[in-house]
Amino acid sequence: MVIPVEELPLEPDRVAIGNLADLHTVVAESEDVDPADLHLATYWARPGPAKPTPDDGAWCSAIVSIVRGRDDLDCSLHIHDGRTALPLLPRRTWPTP
C-alpha cells in the first residue's frame, strides 16, 4: 500500500510518526496479519541529491524511538532523488523463506 505524504517538516513530527505506526497496525489487521509480521517501509522522494542531512538523522532517531521502540515494529526509511535510492534506516530483519 502506498500513501503519499506531502510537505514533511524539517524536524520530526512525533505525532505523525505515531499515526503512521497506527495506520500500519490497521492495515495489518485488515489483512489478518500480525503487525510485527508486516514491514513498514517509508520512502521519501525529494529534489536534490540523495544524500542524508542532519534533519534525516533526527527523523531516523524519532522513527526508531516510536516505531521500533514503542511499537516493536520493523521499519525502513529510504530517500530518492529521481535516480538513486539511499537506505537511511535499513530493515532490521528479513523473513526466512
DRENROFI-890360 format. One record per residue: chain; residue in one letter; x, y, z of N, C-alpha, C in turn. Coordinates in nm, 2 decimals, decimal comma, always signed. Example, Ala and Ser with C-alpha at 12.3 -4.5 7.8 and 13.67 -1.06 7.14 Angstrom:
<rs>
ch->A aa->A n_east->+1,32 n_north->-0,57 n_up->+0,78 ca_east->+1,23 ca_north->-0,45 ca_up->+0,78 c_east->+1,32 c_north->-0,33 c_up->+0,78 $
ch->A aa->S n_east->+1,28 n_north->-0,22 n_up->+0,71 ca_east->+1,37 ca_north->-0,11 ca_up->+0,71 c_east->+1,29 c_north->+0,00 c_up->+0,79 $
</rs>
This chain:
<rs>
ch->A aa->M n_east->+0,08 n_north->-0,12 n_up->+0,00 ca_east->+0,00 ca_north->+0,00 ca_up->+0,00 c_east->+0,09 c_north->+0,12 c_up->+0,00 $
ch->A aa->V n_east->+0,06 n_north->+0,22 n_up->-0,09 ca_east->+0,14 ca_north->+0,34 ca_up->-0,10 c_east->+0,05 c_north->+0,46 c_up->-0,06 $
ch->A aa->I n_east->+0,10 n_north->+0,53 n_up->+0,04 ca_east->+0,02 ca_north->+0,65 ca_up->+0,08 c_east->+0,11 c_north->+0,77 c_up->+0,07 $
ch->A aa->P n_east->+0,08 n_north->+0,86 n_up->-0,02 ca_east->+0,17 ca_north->+0,98 ca_up->-0,04 c_east->+0,15 c_north->+1,08 c_up->+0,08 $
ch->A aa->V n_east->+0,25 n_north->+1,14 n_up->+0,12 ca_east->+0,25 ca_north->+1,24 ca_up->+0,22 c_east->+0,33 c_north->+1,36 c_up->+0,17 $
ch->A aa->E n_east->+0,27 n_north->+1,47 n_up->+0,17 ca_east->+0,33 ca_north->+1,59 ca_up->+0,12 c_east->+0,39 c_north->+1,68 c_up->+0,23 $
ch->A aa->E n_east->+0,49 n_north->+1,75 n_up->+0,20 ca_east->+0,54 ca_north->+1,86 ca_up->+0,29 c_east->+0,57 c_north->+1,82 c_up->+0,43 $
ch->A aa->L n_east->+0,67 n_north->+1,72 n_up->+0,45 ca_east->+0,71 ca_north->+1,69 ca_up->+0,58 c_east->+0,79 c_north->+1,80 c_up->+0,64 $
ch->A aa->P n_east->+0,77 n_north->+1,83 n_up->+0,77 ca_east->+0,86 ca_north->+1,94 ca_up->+0,83 c_east->+1,00 c_north->+1,89 c_up->+0,84 $
ch->A aa->L n_east->+1,09 n_north->+1,99 n_up->+0,86 ca_east->+1,23 ca_north->+1,95 ca_up->+0,87 c_east->+1,26 c_north->+1,87 c_up->+1,00 $
ch->A aa->E n_east->+1,19 n_north->+1,92 n_up->+1,11 ca_east->+1,21 ca_north->+1,85 ca_up->+1,24 c_east->+1,10 c_north->+1,73 c_up->+1,25 $
ch->A aa->P n_east->+1,14 n_north->+1,62 n_up->+1,31 ca_east->+1,05 ca_north->+1,51 ca_up->+1,32 c_east->+0,92 c_north->+1,55 c_up->+1,39 $
ch->A aa->D n_east->+0,81 n_north->+1,50 n_up->+1,33 ca_east->+0,68 ca_north->+1,51 ca_up->+1,39 c_east->+0,64 c_north->+1,38 c_up->+1,45 $
ch->A aa->R n_east->+0,66 n_north->+1,38 n_up->+1,58 ca_east->+0,64 ca_north->+1,25 ca_up->+1,66 c_east->+0,49 c_north->+1,21 c_up->+1,65 $
ch->A aa->V n_east->+0,40 n_north->+1,30 n_up->+1,64 ca_east->+0,26 ca_north->+1,26 ca_up->+1,63 c_east->+0,23 c_north->+1,20 c_up->+1,50 $
ch->A aa->A n_east->+0,29 n_north->+1,25 n_up->+1,39 ca_east->+0,27 ca_north->+1,20 ca_up->+1,25 c_east->+0,33 c_north->+1,06 c_up->+1,25 $
ch->A aa->I n_east->+0,45 n_north->+1,04 n_up->+1,31 ca_east->+0,51 ca_north->+0,91 ca_up->+1,31 c_east->+0,43 c_north->+0,81 c_up->+1,39 $
ch->A aa->G n_east->+0,37 n_north->+0,85 n_up->+1,50 ca_east->+0,28 ca_north->+0,76 ca_up->+1,58 c_east->+0,16 c_north->+0,72 c_up->+1,50 $
ch->A aa->N n_east->+0,11 n_north->+0,82 n_up->+1,42 ca_east->-0,01 ca_north->+0,80 ca_up->+1,34 c_east->+0,02 c_north->+0,70 c_up->+1,23 $
ch->A aa->L n_east->+0,14 n_north->+0,71 n_up->+1,17 ca_east->+0,19 ca_north->+0,62 ca_up->+1,07 c_east->+0,20 c_north->+0,47 c_up->+1,12 $
ch->A aa->A n_east->+0,25 n_north->+0,46 n_up->+1,24 ca_east->+0,26 ca_north->+0,33 ca_up->+1,31 c_east->+0,12 c_north->+0,28 c_up->+1,33 $
ch->A aa->D n_east->+0,03 n_north->+0,36 n_up->+1,38 ca_east->-0,11 ca_north->+0,32 ca_up->+1,40 c_east->-0,18 c_north->+0,27 c_up->+1,27 $
ch->A aa->L n_east->-0,15 n_north->+0,35 n_up->+1,16 ca_east->-0,21 ca_north->+0,31 ca_up->+1,03 c_east->-0,15 c_north->+0,17 c_up->+0,99 $
ch->A aa->H n_east->-0,02 n_north->+0,15 n_up->+1,01 ca_east->+0,04 ca_north->+0,02 ca_up->+0,98 c_east->-0,04 c_north->-0,09 c_up->+1,05 $
ch->A aa->T n_east->-0,07 n_north->-0,07 n_up->+1,18 ca_east->-0,15 ca_north->-0,17 ca_up->+1,26 c_east->-0,28 c_north->-0,19 c_up->+1,20 $
ch->A aa->V n_east->-0,35 n_north->-0,09 n_up->+1,15 ca_east->-0,48 ca_north->-0,10 ca_up->+1,09 c_east->-0,47 c_north->-0,18 c_up->+0,96 $
ch->A aa->V n_east->-0,37 n_north->-0,15 n_up->+0,88 ca_east->-0,36 ca_north->-0,23 ca_up->+0,76 c_east->-0,33 c_north->-0,37 c_up->+0,78 $
ch->A aa->A n_east->-0,24 n_north->-0,40 n_up->+0,88 ca_east->-0,21 ca_north->-0,54 ca_up->+0,92 c_east->-0,33 c_north->-0,61 c_up->+0,96 $
ch->A aa->E n_east->-0,41 n_north->-0,55 n_up->+1,05 ca_east->-0,53 ca_north->-0,62 ca_up->+1,10 c_east->-0,63 c_north->-0,64 c_up->+0,99 $
ch->A aa->S n_east->-0,64 n_north->-0,55 n_up->+0,89 ca_east->-0,73 ca_north->-0,57 ca_up->+0,78 c_east->-0,69 c_north->-0,68 c_up->+0,69 $
ch->A aa->E n_east->-0,56 n_north->-0,71 n_up->+0,69 ca_east->-0,51 ca_north->-0,82 ca_up->+0,61 c_east->-0,50 c_north->-0,95 c_up->+0,69 $
ch->A aa->D n_east->-0,54 n_north->-0,94 n_up->+0,82 ca_east->-0,54 ca_north->-1,06 ca_up->+0,91 c_east->-0,39 c_north->-1,10 c_up->+0,93 $
ch->A aa->V n_east->-0,30 n_north->-1,01 n_up->+0,95 ca_east->-0,16 ca_north->-1,03 ca_up->+0,97 c_east->-0,12 c_north->-0,96 c_up->+1,10 $
ch->A aa->D n_east->-0,04 n_north->-1,03 n_up->+1,18 ca_east->+0,02 ca_north->-0,96 ca_up->+1,30 c_east->+0,10 c_north->-0,84 c_up->+1,25 $
ch->A aa->P n_east->+0,08 n_north->-0,72 n_up->+1,31 ca_east->+0,16 ca_north->-0,60 ca_up->+1,27 c_east->+0,31 c_north->-0,62 c_up->+1,27 $
ch->A aa->A n_east->+0,36 n_north->-0,71 n_up->+1,36 ca_east->+0,50 ca_north->-0,73 ca_up->+1,37 c_east->+0,55 c_north->-0,81 c_up->+1,25 $
ch->A aa->D n_east->+0,46 n_north->-0,88 n_up->+1,18 ca_east->+0,50 ca_north->-0,96 ca_up->+1,06 c_east->+0,49 c_north->-0,88 c_up->+0,93 $
ch->A aa->L n_east->+0,45 n_north->-0,76 n_up->+0,94 ca_east->+0,43 ca_north->-0,67 ca_up->+0,82 c_east->+0,53 c_north->-0,56 c_up->+0,83 $
ch->A aa->H n_east->+0,62 n_north->-0,55 n_up->+0,73 ca_east->+0,73 ca_north->-0,45 ca_up->+0,73 c_east->+0,67 c_north->-0,31 c_up->+0,69 $
ch->A aa->L n_east->+0,71 n_north->-0,21 n_up->+0,77 ca_east->+0,67 ca_north->-0,07 ca_up->+0,74 c_east->+0,79 c_north->+0,00 c_up->+0,67 $
ch->A aa->A n_east->+0,77 n_north->+0,01 n_up->+0,54 ca_east->+0,88 ca_north->+0,08 ca_up->+0,46 c_east->+0,84 c_north->+0,22 c_up->+0,43 $
ch->A aa->T n_east->+0,93 n_north->+0,32 n_up->+0,45 ca_east->+0,90 ca_north->+0,46 ca_up->+0,42 c_east->+1,00 c_north->+0,50 c_up->+0,31 $
ch->A aa->Y n_east->+0,96 n_north->+0,58 n_up->+0,22 ca_east->+1,03 ca_north->+0,62 ca_up->+0,10 c_east->+1,01 c_north->+0,76 c_up->+0,08 $
ch->A aa->W n_east->+1,11 n_north->+0,84 n_up->+0,08 ca_east->+1,09 ca_north->+0,99 ca_up->+0,06 c_east->+1,15 c_north->+1,02 c_up->-0,07 $
ch->A aa->A n_east->+1,07 n_north->+1,08 n_up->-0,16 ca_east->+1,12 ca_north->+1,13 ca_up->-0,29 c_east->+1,13 c_north->+1,28 c_up->-0,28 $
ch->A aa->R n_east->+1,25 n_north->+1,33 n_up->-0,31 ca_east->+1,27 ca_north->+1,48 ca_up->-0,30 c_east->+1,37 c_north->+1,53 c_up->-0,40 $
ch->A aa->P n_east->+1,36 n_north->+1,65 n_up->-0,43 ca_east->+1,46 ca_north->+1,71 ca_up->-0,53 c_east->+1,60 c_north->+1,72 c_up->-0,46 $
ch->A aa->G n_east->+1,70 n_north->+1,72 n_up->-0,55 ca_east->+1,83 ca_north->+1,73 ca_up->-0,50 c_east->+1,90 c_north->+1,60 c_up->-0,48 $
ch->A aa->P n_east->+2,02 n_north->+1,60 n_up->-0,44 ca_east->+2,09 ca_north->+1,47 ca_up->-0,43 c_east->+2,04 c_north->+1,38 c_up->-0,32 $
ch->A aa->A n_east->+2,05 n_north->+1,25 n_up->-0,34 ca_east->+2,01 ca_north->+1,16 ca_up->-0,24 c_east->+2,12 c_north->+1,14 c_up->-0,14 $
ch->A aa->K n_east->+2,14 n_north->+1,25 n_up->-0,06 ca_east->+2,24 ca_north->+1,25 ca_up->+0,05 c_east->+2,17 c_north->+1,28 c_up->+0,18 $
ch->A aa->P n_east->+2,21 n_north->+1,21 n_up->+0,29 ca_east->+2,14 ca_north->+1,23 ca_up->+0,41 c_east->+2,18 c_north->+1,37 c_up->+0,47 $
ch->A aa->T n_east->+2,08 n_north->+1,43 n_up->+0,54 ca_east->+2,10 ca_north->+1,56 ca_up->+0,60 c_east->+2,09 c_north->+1,54 c_up->+0,75 $
ch->A aa->P n_east->+2,13 n_north->+1,64 n_up->+0,83 ca_east->+2,11 ca_north->+1,62 ca_up->+0,98 c_east->+1,97 c_north->+1,61 c_up->+1,01 $
ch->A aa->D n_east->+1,88 n_north->+1,67 n_up->+0,94 ca_east->+1,73 ca_north->+1,65 ca_up->+0,97 c_east->+1,69 c_north->+1,51 c_up->+0,94 $
ch->A aa->D n_east->+1,75 n_north->+1,44 n_up->+0,84 ca_east->+1,72 ca_north->+1,30 ca_up->+0,82 c_east->+1,76 c_north->+1,22 c_up->+0,94 $
ch->A aa->G n_east->+1,87 n_north->+1,25 n_up->+0,99 ca_east->+1,92 ca_north->+1,17 ca_up->+1,11 c_east->+1,82 c_north->+1,19 c_up->+1,23 $
ch->A aa->A n_east->+1,77 n_north->+1,31 n_up->+1,25 ca_east->+1,67 ca_north->+1,33 ca_up->+1,35 c_east->+1,54 c_north->+1,25 c_up->+1,33 $
ch->A aa->W n_east->+1,50 n_north->+1,25 n_up->+1,20 ca_east->+1,38 ca_north->+1,17 ca_up->+1,17 c_east->+1,40 c_north->+1,02 c_up->+1,19 $
ch->A aa->C n_east->+1,52 n_north->+0,97 n_up->+1,15 ca_east->+1,55 ca_north->+0,83 ca_up->+1,18 c_east->+1,55 c_north->+0,80 c_up->+1,33 $
ch->A aa->S n_east->+1,61 n_north->+0,89 n_up->+1,41 ca_east->+1,61 ca_north->+0,86 ca_up->+1,55 c_east->+1,46 c_north->+0,86 c_up->+1,61 $
ch->A aa->A n_east->+1,38 n_north->+0,95 n_up->+1,56 ca_east->+1,24 ca_north->+0,95 ca_up->+1,61 c_east->+1,16 c_north->+0,83 c_up->+1,56 $
ch->A aa->I n_east->+1,19 n_north->+0,79 n_up->+1,44 ca_east->+1,12 ca_north->+0,67 ca_up->+1,38 c_east->+1,16 c_north->+0,55 c_up->+1,46 $
ch->A aa->V n_east->+1,29 n_north->+0,53 n_up->+1,49 ca_east->+1,34 ca_north->+0,42 ca_up->+1,57 c_east->+1,28 c_north->+0,42 c_up->+1,71 $
ch->A aa->S n_east->+1,27 n_north->+0,54 n_up->+1,77 ca_east->+1,22 ca_north->+0,55 ca_up->+1,90 c_east->+1,07 c_north->+0,51 c_up->+1,91 $
ch->A aa->I n_east->+0,99 n_north->+0,56 n_up->+1,81 ca_east->+0,85 ca_north->+0,53 ca_up->+1,82 c_east->+0,81 c_north->+0,40 c_up->+1,75 $
ch->A aa->V n_east->+0,85 n_north->+0,38 n_up->+1,63 ca_east->+0,81 ca_north->+0,26 ca_up->+1,56 c_east->+0,88 c_north->+0,13 c_up->+1,61 $
ch->A aa->R n_east->+1,01 n_north->+0,14 n_up->+1,62 ca_east->+1,08 ca_north->+0,02 ca_up->+1,67 c_east->+1,08 c_north->+0,01 c_up->+1,82 $
ch->A aa->G n_east->+1,09 n_north->+0,12 n_up->+1,89 ca_east->+1,10 ca_north->+0,12 ca_up->+2,04 c_east->+0,96 c_north->+0,10 c_up->+2,10 $
ch->A aa->R n_east->+0,87 n_north->+0,20 n_up->+2,08 ca_east->+0,74 ca_north->+0,19 ca_up->+2,14 c_east->+0,66 c_north->+0,08 c_up->+2,09 $
ch->A aa->D n_east->+0,65 n_north->+0,06 n_up->+1,96 ca_east->+0,56 ca_north->-0,03 ca_up->+1,90 c_east->+0,62 c_north->-0,16 c_up->+1,86 $
ch->A aa->D n_east->+0,75 n_north->-0,18 n_up->+1,87 ca_east->+0,83 ca_north->-0,30 ca_up->+1,83 c_east->+0,80 c_north->-0,35 c_up->+1,69 $
ch->A aa->L n_east->+0,79 n_north->-0,26 n_up->+1,60 ca_east->+0,77 ca_north->-0,29 ca_up->+1,46 c_east->+0,90 c_north->-0,27 c_up->+1,38 $
ch->A aa->D n_east->+0,92 n_north->-0,36 n_up->+1,28 ca_east->+1,04 ca_north->-0,34 ca_up->+1,19 c_east->+1,00 c_north->-0,23 c_up->+1,09 $
ch->A aa->C n_east->+1,09 n_north->-0,15 n_up->+1,05 ca_east->+1,07 ca_north->-0,05 ca_up->+0,95 c_east->+1,20 c_north->-0,01 c_up->+0,88 $
ch->A aa->S n_east->+1,18 n_north->+0,06 n_up->+0,77 ca_east->+1,30 ca_north->+0,11 ca_up->+0,70 c_east->+1,26 c_north->+0,25 c_up->+0,64 $
ch->A aa->L n_east->+1,36 n_north->+0,33 n_up->+0,61 ca_east->+1,35 ca_north->+0,46 ca_up->+0,55 c_east->+1,45 c_north->+0,47 c_up->+0,44 $
ch->A aa->H n_east->+1,40 n_north->+0,52 n_up->+0,33 ca_east->+1,49 ca_north->+0,54 ca_up->+0,21 c_east->+1,46 c_north->+0,68 c_up->+0,16 $
ch->A aa->I n_east->+1,56 n_north->+0,74 n_up->+0,10 ca_east->+1,54 ca_north->+0,87 ca_up->+0,03 c_east->+1,57 c_north->+0,84 c_up->-0,12 $
ch->A aa->H n_east->+1,50 n_north->+0,92 n_up->-0,21 ca_east->+1,52 ca_north->+0,90 ca_up->-0,35 c_east->+1,52 c_north->+1,04 c_up->-0,42 $
ch->A aa->D n_east->+1,62 n_north->+1,06 n_up->-0,51 ca_east->+1,63 ca_north->+1,18 ca_up->-0,58 c_east->+1,58 c_north->+1,18 c_up->-0,73 $
ch->A aa->G n_east->+1,51 n_north->+1,07 n_up->-0,76 ca_east->+1,47 ca_north->+1,06 ca_up->-0,90 c_east->+1,56 c_north->+0,96 c_up->-0,98 $
ch->A aa->R n_east->+1,68 n_north->+0,93 n_up->-0,93 ca_east->+1,77 ca_north->+0,84 ca_up->-0,99 c_east->+1,82 c_north->+0,73 c_up->-0,89 $
ch->A aa->T n_east->+1,85 n_north->+0,77 n_up->-0,77 ca_east->+1,91 ca_north->+0,69 ca_up->-0,67 c_east->+1,83 c_north->+0,68 c_up->-0,55 $
ch->A aa->A n_east->+1,82 n_north->+0,56 n_up->-0,50 ca_east->+1,75 ca_north->+0,53 ca_up->-0,37 c_east->+1,86 c_north->+0,50 c_up->-0,27 $
ch->A aa->L n_east->+1,86 n_north->+0,57 n_up->-0,15 ca_east->+1,96 ca_north->+0,55 ca_up->-0,05 c_east->+1,89 c_north->+0,51 c_up->+0,08 $
ch->A aa->P n_east->+1,93 n_north->+0,39 n_up->+0,13 ca_east->+1,87 ca_north->+0,35 ca_up->+0,26 c_east->+1,93 c_north->+0,43 c_up->+0,38 $
ch->A aa->L n_east->+1,84 n_north->+0,50 n_up->+0,45 ca_east->+1,89 ca_north->+0,57 ca_up->+0,57 c_east->+1,87 c_north->+0,49 c_up->+0,70 $
ch->A aa->L n_east->+1,77 n_north->+0,41 n_up->+0,70 ca_east->+1,73 ca_north->+0,33 ca_up->+0,81 c_east->+1,70 c_north->+0,19 c_up->+0,76 $
ch->A aa->P n_east->+1,80 n_north->+0,10 n_up->+0,76 ca_east->+1,78 ca_north->-0,03 ca_up->+0,70 c_east->+1,68 c_north->-0,12 c_up->+0,78 $
ch->A aa->R n_east->+1,63 n_north->-0,21 n_up->+0,71 ca_east->+1,54 ca_north->-0,31 ca_up->+0,78 c_east->+1,62 c_north->-0,39 c_up->+0,88 $
ch->A aa->R n_east->+1,56 n_north->-0,42 n_up->+0,99 ca_east->+1,63 ca_north->-0,50 ca_up->+1,10 c_east->+1,65 c_north->-0,64 c_up->+1,06 $
ch->A aa->T n_east->+1,54 n_north->-0,70 n_up->+1,02 ca_east->+1,53 ca_north->-0,84 ca_up->+0,99 c_east->+1,47 c_north->-0,87 c_up->+0,85 $
ch->A aa->W n_east->+1,50 n_north->-0,99 n_up->+0,80 ca_east->+1,43 ca_north->-1,03 ca_up->+0,68 c_east->+1,36 c_north->-1,16 c_up->+0,71 $
ch->A aa->P n_east->+1,24 n_north->-1,18 n_up->+0,65 ca_east->+1,17 ca_north->-1,31 ca_up->+0,67 c_east->+1,25 c_north->-1,43 c_up->+0,62 $
ch->A aa->T n_east->+1,24 n_north->-1,54 n_up->+0,69 ca_east->+1,31 ca_north->-1,66 ca_up->+0,65 c_east->+1,22 c_north->-1,73 c_up->+0,55 $
ch->A aa->P n_east->+1,27 n_north->-1,78 n_up->+0,44 ca_east->+1,19 ca_north->-1,85 ca_up->+0,34 c_east->+1,12 c_north->-1,97 c_up->+0,39 $
</rs>
